[in-house]
């Protein structure tokens, strides 16, 4: 964890010399936060959600609407984004927490499309296809002083602080007794229920928490983009976060989603500089990993780390010589 934080903390000093740009770091951190939140549902609870982009988009819209209609304060706007997505997550969880497998997945797609349709048609509230524009990068008010976040470097460190808090909180949650119950439900839901755990309540809590943190990432994304638009709620955007999580190895590693977010955006920029069909090559990477290394890049790194070194060749005996 400390190594990951340190690597991200030094990123603004070396990202431009290697030919990249600061805003890329902001995108990586926001989607790494989003992917960690999503992996709470997919990797740790074993619930394959394919409509999670709805929560990300609701957080983005809630941030912008709070800025325009409540108060242009960073903490208030982020709190509204988290609260709005937590409520949306609770509404969805009421209907899907008792489901599992393909039925759970289909219902998440259905709810995701409902939220996307509302965002497209509620033009008076969301701006329709144009989205919400002119969202400001609000300063971080710390009481005695306010830290401006207008520049990409300043915003990067603001997003990094949120990423650190989310990753630390999720790490603690996953390794708590509640986290172990969630993993038990993933392994065998019926057995967990027979032991006496309230499976429905645990799944409900996981979905709501994952939605709330996804909304936090969505609010940061709206501030970074200075806008909120319905595309982030679409099915293909929900597919992006699934691909990031699986390619990184979220099913076997806590940090897998972070690896997946880094790989996704580097592929977009590096391969995209060579061809407009960069998603074709990224998709091929996804297919290859699913076929031959389903535990993702984190699982590949772990397998290489655990691979025993080759046995040393014994020196010939003196008599044999």
C-alpha positions as CSV (number, residue, x, y, z in Angstrom):
1,X,0.0,0.0,0.0
2,X,2.8,2.4,0.9
3,X,4.7,1.6,-2.3
4,X,1.5,2.2,-4.4
5,X,0.8,5.6,-2.6
6,X,4.5,6.6,-3.0
7,X,4.5,5.8,-6.7
8,X,1.4,7.8,-7.3
9,X,2.6,10.7,-5.1
10,X,5.7,11.1,-7.3
11,X,3.9,10.7,-10.6
12,X,3.7,14.5,-11.4
13,X,7.5,14.7,-11.3
14,X,8.2,12.0,-13.9
15,X,5.0,11.6,-16.1
16,X,5.8,14.5,-18.5
17,X,9.5,13.6,-19.0
18,X,8.4,10.1,-20.3
19,X,6.0,11.7,-22.8
20,X,2.7,11.6,-21.0
21,X,0.6,14.3,-19.3
22,X,-0.7,15.2,-15.9
23,X,-4.4,14.8,-16.7
24,X,-3.8,11.2,-17.5
25,X,-2.7,10.7,-13.9
26,X,-6.0,12.3,-12.7
27,X,-8.0,9.9,-14.9
28,X,-6.1,6.9,-13.7
29,X,-6.6,7.8,-10.0
30,X,-10.3,8.4,-10.5
31,X,-10.9,5.2,-12.3
32,X,-8.7,3.3,-9.9
33,X,-10.9,4.5,-7.1
34,X,-14.0,3.6,-9.1
35,X,-12.5,0.1,-9.9
36,X,-11.7,-0.6,-6.2
37,X,-15.3,0.3,-5.3
38,X,-16.6,-1.9,-8.1
39,X,-14.4,-4.8,-7.1
40,X,-16.1,-4.8,-3.7
41,X,-19.1,-6.2,-5.6
42,X,-17.4,-8.3,-8.2
43,X,-14.1,-9.6,-6.8
44,X,-14.9,-9.8,-3.1
45,X,-18.7,-10.6,-3.0
46,X,-18.8,-12.5,-6.3
47,X,-21.7,-10.4,-7.7
48,X,-21.2,-9.6,-11.4
49,X,-22.7,-6.2,-11.9
50,X,-22.8,-4.9,-15.5
51,X,-24.7,-1.7,-14.9
52,X,-22.3,0.0,-12.4
53,X,-21.7,2.9,-14.7
54,X,-25.1,4.2,-13.5
55,X,-23.8,4.9,-10.1
56,X,-20.7,6.6,-11.5
57,X,-22.9,8.8,-13.6
58,X,-25.3,9.6,-10.8
59,X,-22.4,10.8,-8.7
60,X,-21.2,13.0,-11.5
61,X,-24.6,14.6,-12.0
62,X,-25.2,14.9,-8.3
63,X,-21.9,16.8,-7.9
64,X,-22.8,19.3,-10.6
65,X,-26.4,19.8,-9.5
66,X,-25.3,20.3,-5.9
67,X,-22.8,22.9,-7.1
68,X,-25.4,24.8,-9.1
69,X,-28.4,24.5,-6.7
70,X,-27.1,24.0,-3.1
71,X,-23.6,25.5,-2.5
72,X,-20.4,25.7,-4.5
73,X,-18.5,23.9,-1.7
74,X,-16.3,20.8,-2.5
75,X,-17.2,18.8,0.6
76,X,-21.0,19.5,0.3
77,X,-20.9,18.5,-3.4
78,X,-19.0,15.3,-2.8
79,X,-21.3,14.5,0.1
80,X,-24.3,14.9,-2.1
81,X,-22.7,12.7,-4.8
82,X,-22.1,10.0,-2.2
83,X,-25.5,10.3,-0.6
84,X,-27.4,10.3,-4.0
85,X,-25.6,7.2,-5.2
86,X,-26.0,5.4,-1.9
87,X,-29.7,6.0,-2.1
88,X,-29.7,4.8,-5.7
89,X,-27.7,1.8,-4.7
90,X,-30.1,1.0,-1.9
91,X,-33.1,1.2,-4.3
92,X,-31.4,-1.2,-6.7
93,X,-30.2,-3.5,-3.9
94,X,-33.8,-3.9,-2.6
95,X,-34.7,-5.6,-5.9
96,X,-31.5,-7.6,-6.6
97,X,-29.9,-8.6,-3.3
98,X,-31.8,-11.9,-3.3
99,X,-30.5,-12.7,-6.7
100,X,-27.3,-14.3,-7.9
101,X,-25.5,-15.2,-11.1
102,X,-27.0,-14.5,-14.4
103,X,-30.2,-13.1,-12.9
104,X,-28.3,-10.6,-10.8
105,X,-26.3,-9.5,-13.9
106,X,-29.3,-9.1,-16.1
107,X,-31.1,-7.0,-13.4
108,X,-28.1,-4.7,-13.0
109,X,-28.0,-4.1,-16.8
110,X,-31.7,-3.3,-16.7
111,X,-31.4,-0.8,-13.8
112,X,-28.3,0.7,-15.4
113,X,-30.3,1.3,-18.6
114,X,-33.2,2.8,-16.7
115,X,-30.9,5.4,-15.1
116,X,-29.2,6.1,-18.4
117,X,-32.6,6.6,-20.1
118,X,-33.7,9.0,-17.3
119,X,-30.4,11.0,-17.7
120,X,-31.0,11.3,-21.5
121,X,-34.7,12.3,-21.2
122,X,-34.8,14.5,-18.1
123,X,-33.4,17.5,-20.1
124,X,-34.5,20.1,-17.6
125,X,-32.4,18.5,-14.9
126,X,-29.6,16.7,-16.6
127,X,-29.2,18.7,-19.8
128,X,-30.1,15.6,-21.8
129,X,-27.5,14.5,-24.4
130,X,-25.5,17.8,-23.8
131,X,-25.1,17.0,-20.1
132,X,-24.2,19.5,-17.4
133,X,-21.6,22.0,-18.4
134,X,-19.4,24.6,-16.7
135,X,-18.9,22.6,-13.5
136,X,-16.1,24.3,-11.6
137,X,-13.1,22.8,-10.0
138,X,-13.9,23.9,-6.4
139,X,-11.2,24.6,-3.9
140,X,-10.7,22.3,-0.9
141,X,-11.8,24.4,2.1
142,X,-9.8,23.4,5.1
143,X,-11.2,26.0,7.5
144,X,-8.2,28.3,8.0
145,X,-7.2,28.1,4.4
146,X,-8.6,26.9,1.0
147,X,-6.4,25.0,-1.4
148,X,-7.2,25.8,-5.1
149,X,-7.6,22.8,-7.4
150,X,-7.8,24.6,-10.7
151,X,-4.5,23.2,-12.1
152,X,-4.1,19.6,-13.1
153,X,-1.3,19.1,-10.6
154,X,-3.3,20.5,-7.7
155,X,-6.4,18.5,-8.7
156,X,-4.2,15.4,-9.0
157,X,-3.1,15.6,-5.4
158,X,-6.7,16.3,-4.3
159,X,-7.8,13.1,-6.1
160,X,-4.8,11.2,-4.7
161,X,-5.9,12.1,-1.2
162,X,-9.4,10.7,-1.9
163,X,-7.8,7.5,-3.5
164,X,-5.7,7.0,-0.4
165,X,-8.7,7.3,2.0
166,X,-10.8,4.9,-0.2
167,X,-8.1,2.3,-0.6
168,X,-7.2,2.4,3.1
169,X,-10.9,2.1,4.1
170,X,-11.6,-0.7,1.7
171,X,-8.5,-2.6,2.7
172,X,-9.6,-2.4,6.3
173,X,-13.1,-3.4,5.4
174,X,-12.0,-6.4,3.4
175,X,-9.8,-7.7,6.2
176,X,-12.5,-7.2,8.9
177,X,-14.9,-9.8,10.2
178,X,-17.6,-8.3,7.8
179,X,-15.2,-8.7,4.9
180,X,-14.6,-12.3,5.8
181,X,-18.3,-12.9,5.9
182,X,-18.6,-11.4,2.4
183,X,-15.9,-13.7,1.1
184,X,-17.7,-16.6,2.7
185,X,-20.9,-15.6,0.8
186,X,-18.9,-15.5,-2.4
187,X,-17.6,-19.1,-1.8
188,X,-20.9,-20.6,-0.7
189,X,-24.0,-18.5,-0.2
190,X,-26.2,-21.4,1.1
191,X,-23.6,-22.5,3.6
192,X,-23.1,-19.0,4.9
193,X,-26.9,-18.7,5.3
194,X,-27.1,-22.0,7.2
195,X,-24.4,-21.0,9.6
196,X,-26.6,-18.0,10.6
197,X,-25.3,-15.0,8.7
198,X,-27.8,-12.6,7.2
199,X,-26.8,-13.0,3.6
200,X,-29.3,-10.6,2.2
201,X,-28.3,-7.8,4.6
202,X,-24.6,-8.4,3.8
203,X,-25.2,-8.2,0.0
204,X,-27.4,-5.2,0.4
205,X,-24.6,-3.4,2.4
206,X,-21.9,-4.3,-0.1
207,X,-24.0,-3.0,-3.1
208,X,-24.8,0.3,-1.3
209,X,-21.2,0.9,-0.2
210,X,-19.9,0.1,-3.7
211,X,-22.4,2.4,-5.2
212,X,-21.6,5.2,-2.8
213,X,-17.8,5.0,-3.5
214,X,-18.5,4.8,-7.2
215,X,-20.5,8.0,-6.8
216,X,-17.6,9.6,-5.1
217,X,-15.4,8.8,-8.1
218,X,-18.1,10.1,-10.4
219,X,-18.1,13.4,-8.5
220,X,-14.4,13.7,-8.9
221,X,-14.7,12.9,-12.6
222,X,-17.3,15.6,-13.1
223,X,-15.0,18.2,-11.4
224,X,-12.0,17.0,-13.5
225,X,-14.0,17.1,-16.8
226,X,-15.8,20.3,-15.8
227,X,-19.0,18.5,-17.0
228,X,-21.3,15.5,-16.5
229,X,-22.7,13.6,-19.4
230,X,-24.9,10.5,-19.9
231,X,-22.3,8.5,-21.8
232,X,-20.6,7.5,-18.5
233,X,-23.9,5.7,-17.5
234,X,-24.1,3.7,-20.7
235,X,-23.6,0.0,-21.0
236,X,-20.2,0.2,-22.7
237,X,-18.8,2.5,-20.0
238,X,-20.0,-0.1,-17.4
239,X,-18.1,-2.7,-19.5
240,X,-14.9,-0.7,-19.3
241,X,-14.8,-1.0,-15.5
242,X,-15.5,-4.7,-15.7
243,X,-12.5,-5.1,-18.2
244,X,-10.2,-3.0,-16.0
245,X,-11.1,-5.1,-12.9
246,X,-10.7,-8.5,-14.7
247,X,-7.5,-7.6,-16.6
248,X,-5.9,-6.3,-13.5
249,X,-6.8,-9.3,-11.5
250,X,-9.5,-8.1,-9.1
251,X,-10.7,-11.6,-8.5
252,X,-7.5,-12.6,-6.7
253,X,-5.9,-9.3,-5.6
254,X,-7.0,-6.2,-3.8
255,X,-4.8,-4.0,-6.0
256,X,-5.8,-5.8,-9.2
257,X,-8.3,-3.1,-10.2
258,X,-5.7,-0.4,-9.8
259,X,-3.4,-2.3,-12.2
260,X,-6.2,-2.7,-14.6
261,X,-7.0,1.0,-14.6
262,X,-3.3,1.9,-15.3
263,X,-3.2,-0.6,-18.2
264,X,-6.4,0.6,-19.7
265,X,-5.5,4.2,-19.9
266,X,-1.9,3.5,-21.0
267,X,-3.3,1.3,-23.8
268,X,-5.8,4.0,-24.7
269,X,-3.0,6.7,-25.1
270,X,-0.1,4.6,-26.3
271,X,-1.9,2.3,-28.7
272,X,-4.3,5.1,-29.6
273,X,-1.4,7.2,-30.8
274,X,-0.7,4.5,-33.4
275,X,-4.2,3.5,-34.4
276,X,-7.8,4.6,-33.8
277,X,-8.8,1.0,-33.2
278,X,-6.9,0.7,-29.9
279,X,-9.9,-0.9,-28.3
280,X,-9.5,-3.9,-30.7
281,X,-6.0,-4.6,-29.3
282,X,-7.1,-4.0,-25.7
283,X,-10.0,-6.4,-26.3
284,X,-7.7,-9.0,-27.7
285,X,-5.5,-8.6,-24.5
286,X,-8.7,-9.1,-22.5
287,X,-9.6,-12.3,-24.4
288,X,-6.1,-13.7,-24.1
289,X,-6.0,-13.1,-20.3
290,X,-9.5,-14.6,-19.8
291,X,-8.5,-17.7,-21.8
292,X,-5.0,-18.4,-20.5
293,X,-4.7,-16.3,-17.2
294,X,-8.2,-15.7,-15.9
295,X,-6.7,-14.4,-12.6
296,X,-5.4,-11.3,-14.5
297,X,-2.1,-9.5,-14.4
298,X,-2.0,-9.5,-10.6
299,X,-2.3,-13.3,-10.6
300,X,0.4,-13.5,-13.3
301,X,2.8,-11.4,-11.2
302,X,2.0,-13.5,-8.1
303,X,2.7,-16.8,-10.1
304,X,6.0,-15.4,-11.3
305,X,6.9,-14.4,-7.8
306,X,6.2,-17.8,-6.4
307,X,7.9,-19.7,-9.1
308,X,10.8,-21.6,-7.5
309,X,14.2,-20.7,-8.8
310,X,16.0,-23.3,-10.9
311,X,17.9,-25.9,-8.9
312,X,21.7,-25.3,-9.0
313,X,23.7,-27.8,-11.0
314,X,25.8,-29.9,-8.6
315,X,29.5,-29.8,-9.1
316,X,31.0,-33.1,-10.3
317,X,32.5,-35.4,-7.7
318,X,36.3,-35.5,-7.6
319,X,36.3,-39.2,-8.4
320,X,34.0,-38.7,-11.3
321,X,36.2,-36.0,-12.6
